[in-house]
Amino acid sequence: MRELSITNRHPRLRIDRRALTRALAHLDAEFRFTPADLPTLSPAGRRRAKLQSCSVPAGELSVTFLTDPALAKLHADYLDDPTTTDVITFEGDESLGHAGDICISADTALAYSKRHGVAFAEELLRYVIHGWLHLAGYDDLQPKKKRRLRAAEERALKLLRACGPLPEFSLRD
């Protein structure tokens, strides 16, 4: 099992770390690319697909939960866009033992879940999956690639539901 760093920088967020660790281990072990995914993957993702695996690169994976202002600052500093977003993924360096970083806005997940009538915990888990899939080679900058990424998110959620209860996330008042 990979080393995992889960950091909570959101003052009101509660995280089920054990269940989140278990969910990411299931994705690492069991999630697979489909043949239709291949044309939409990054070169590194295509290389891993040829090995019949779908996983983020080897090494420590970092998942950090943030507020909207904190993620907007990262967005501005690294991507030259000062607006808030849901997830930012930074590729790691396998040779240095670092798989990558997934930075997630719990505030954006809450706003989306309220607007669309979905459970907050499931929406936040979807953001974790979204970042994991980016590190595995998926992209969403073009409509076709975005559709493949969304389909992969659904497959990942289905896989995790079949493996047991989903991780719980909640916001304190």
N, C-alpha and C positions, 0 to 999 in steps of 0.2 A: 504494500500500500504506500502511496506517495505521502510525502510530508505536506501538511496543509497548515497554512496560517490564516486564521479567521480573526479579523479585527473589526470591532464594532465602535465606530466613531459617531454614532447617532445617539444623542442623549436619552431618547425614549424607547429605542428598539430593544426588544428581547429576542434572543436567538437560541434555538435548540441546536447547540454546536455538535452534539453527538449525532443527531439525526442528519444534520447537514453534511458532516464528515462521511457518514454512511452513504448518503445519496451521491456524493461526488465519487466515492469509491465504486459504487455501482455503475455510474457513467463510465468511469475509466475502464472497468472490467467488461462491461456488457454492451455498451452502445456501439453500433456499427454503421458505417456509411452504406447507402444504397447505391446501386449502379447509376441511378439518375442524378445523384449528388456529384459524381466525379467531375463533369465539366465545369461546375461552379466552385470547386475548391481551389484554395491557394496551391502553389507548387508543393509546399511541405505537406499539406493535407492530402494531395494526390499520392505522394510517396508513401505516406502512412496507409492510405487506402489500398495500395498495391500489396501491403503486408497484411491485409484483411483486418485492420484495426481502425478504430476511431478513438483517438485519445489525444489529449493535449500533450505537448512534449514532456519528456521526463524531467523530474526535478520538483522543487517545492512550488506549490501553487498558493498564491495569496488571494484571499477574497476579503474585501474591505467594504463595509456598509457605512454610508455617509449621508449627510443632509444635502438638500438641494444646493445651498450656497457653496458648500465644500466641493461638491462634484462640478459645479459651474466654474469654480476657480481652476480645477484640474483641466477642464475642457478649454478654458481660456489659455492657460499656461502651456499646454501641450498640443492642442489642436487649433489654437488661434480662433476659438469660437466661445464667446462669453456666456452663451445661453446654457440653461440647465439641460440635462439629458438623463436617460434612464441608466445606461451602462457604458462604461469606458473600459476597454481591454487593452492592456499593454503586453506585447509579446515579451517573453523572457529570453534567456540564452541557455539552451540545453547544456552547452559545454561548461557553463558556470553553475549548473545544478538548479537553475531557476526556470520553471515552466512559464510563468507569466503572472500578471496581476489583473484581477477583475475588480473594478470599482463600481459600486452600485448605489443609487439614490433610493433610500427607503421612502422619502417624501414623494418622489415621482410615482413609485409603486402604489402608495396610498391614494394619491389623487386619481390615478388611472383606475384603481379598483373601485373607488366610489363612483366615478363617472360611468363605468361600464358594468357595474353590478357583479364583479368577480371578487373572490376571497383575497384579502390582502396577502396572506401567507403564500397562496399559489402564485400570485402575481410576482412577489419578490423572488420566489423560487424560479419562476420563468426567467427573471433577469440573471440569476446565477447560471442557469442553463444556457442562456443567450451568450454570456461571456465565455463559458466553457466551450461552446461551439465555435466561437470566434478563434479561440486558441487552438482548436482542433482543425481549423482550416476553412471554416465557413465564412462567408462575407455577405453583406447586405447592402452594398452600394448601388447595385443594379436591380431592377424589378425581378428578373428571373432568379437571381441569387438570393434575393430577399424572400421569395416564395419558398425556395429550398430550405433556407434557414428556418422559416416559420414551421414548415413541415417537420424538420428535424427537431424543433422544440416540442412539437406535439408528440412525436415518437419518444422523445426522452421523458416527457411527463408520463406517458403511458407506461414506459418501462419502470419508472420510479414508483408509480402507483401499484404496479404488480409486485414490487419488492417489499412492500410494507407501507406503513404510514409515512406521509410526506413530512418533511421538517416543519415545525411550527415557528412562526414569527408573529410578534405582536408589538403594538406600540402602547406604552404607558401614557396615561392622561397627565 
